[in-house]
């Protein structure tokens, strides 16, 4: 029987994760695992729908909180007294911890049971959301965002593993994965709208307070309906996880300091050098580890390596919306609600194209769809980067976002599939985790670089500064996307062609 992993429709992650997550691991009883999964799914359509809803809503909170703060940034800056560069740490504190601990979070589910760690992660994430909403100072807010990242790093891989265990291979799992992928693709874009809505009608804090009752409801439902998973023997690669997280954080810290102190200042060079050294040591640790958090053999495939590079560049470029949200409020004088609604063209078009991707993949193949999606996103971002004080919303913001939304809808599913394609069953969890890790680390590094570059622009006028810095940052995003196109064409496309 063919699994979802054998189809070139963007569903590869489901099959790959399913293989590695069967009780007993790769050497376990593979013939009875699908039957056990089928029995767990036999509670009827209503129960299956409820399980899917629990998983998707919980994951939606994680993805949403990556961008929900963007439209509330002007309020946060005035309330907390953040500097322009310091403001980026509200996002970086979350995505760095999230990305750095993702692989460790996936390992925790294997060792202790995915439902158990899923519940604990909901507790941590909900508590951290409460602390973010109640923050009274900049350090409090940043620390609470980092704690949110800890919860998210455990919740995200556990949610995916629970999904593959709760739905039998075939149509049921394919539909569940389609819903999960839609949540992943839309959450970031929708967060901009929700963030603007609650910031305007209530406060920027309201979006985080909202997570608390939702999290509690999900905990209650998870205890009642989610299946527990078998535990696997093994140990944590603590050294690898710490080196990856601290090394990435040091690099981001150095890049952020460059905006305030210059690229040659000790405050910039010391963390940059320390980060680079720690990441080199990380590679050495992973080579010798009995159970590495990142098996280096994952990089042996040209297509997978290309997918990691492409995803890091692509998701990093999306951090340009950090500046777009400030532009529409500072230059147009819009409220947070209006700023959130400004992103609706991108969100809606993203959804329309995302639901059509499976058919497009069957007709045109993964490389063409992926290349078209990344190229469209590049075109839209280059257009959006032409912002200035006199740019009209319709032709200068809305229409470019339509193109970006179409590109996102086309690119994300095949990009994910290429990132886990051909991964051995015993490496499937690490492979899926690495895809999410490069996503988050790429976002943090890119935001730091874009912030540092934008900070060099000054006109002497507040609104003009925002416009010029936004245009500069979005130009940087367009360059990152152009590099992503090059990675697709030189790594992924030739690798797929050689397999025919």
Order of alpha helices (4+ residues) and beta strands (2+ residues): alpha-alpha-alpha-alpha-alpha-alpha-alpha-alpha-alpha-alpha-alpha-alpha-alpha-alpha-alpha-alpha-alpha-alpha-alpha-alpha-alpha
